[in-house]
Amino acid sequence: PPPPPPPPPPPQFFFHDEPSIPDAQESRGLGDVYKRQIYTGEDEQSHFEEIEIPLFDQGDIGRLSEIFSASGVIFRENPGDYHYQWHNAPRRQYIVMLEGSVEIEIGDGTRRVFHPGEILLAEDTTGQGHISRAVNGQPRKSLFIPLDPEP
C-alpha cells in the first residue's frame, strides 16, 4: 500500500521578537501574543486590528498572560459549505481555530483568513458586522470563549 500522507504542519506561533504584523491576507496567530481583533468603530463598521497580549516570565512554567475573565467554553463545528452572511458577534469572545480555516470579511471588503492555532477576539457586537465563510470547502472546528462583560 502507498505510504500514509504526511501530518499537517503544526500551528505557527509568533513571539515578541517577530516583525510587526503586516496588513495582509493571512493573520499571524499567537505571539507575545499577537492576535487579530474585530471590533465596531465609531462609523458603525467592523474593523480589524492587531493587538498584543503581554506575557510575563514565570520561571520554570514559562511565560504567562494575565487572567482573562470568561464565562464558559463553546465547542463549534462548521461544515465545509459554511457561509454566514452579515452578522455581529453575539458577545465579546475569543475564537480559537482548532481545525480548518475561516475567512472573515468586513464592510470595506477586507478579508482575513484564520488558520488552526490562531486567535480572533470578536467584539463587533453592533453595527454592520462581518461575513464568515469556510475556506477551500473544508469543515472547521473552533473553540469559543465568551468573555465576561467589561467592568
Salt bridges, closest charged atoms under 4 A:
GLU18 OE1 - ARG28 NH2 3.31
ASP23 OD1 - ARG112 NH2 1.83
GLU26 OE1 - HIS115 NE2 2.28
ASP32 OD2 - HIS16 ND1 3.33
ASP32 OD1 - ARG63 NH2 2.61
ASP43 OD1 - HIS47 NE2 2.95
GLU50 OE2 - ARG36 NH1 2.11
GLU52 OE2 - HIS16 ND1 3.09
GLU77 OE2 - LYS141 NZ 3.68
GLU103 OE1 - ARG111 NH1 3.64
GLU103 OE1 - ARG133 NH1 2.49
GLU105 OE1 - ARG111 NE 3.23
GLU105 OE1 - ARG133 NH2 2.89
GLU123 OE2 - ARG92 NE 2.59
ASP124 OD2 - HIS130 ND1 2.59
GLU150 OE2 - ARG92 NH2 3.77
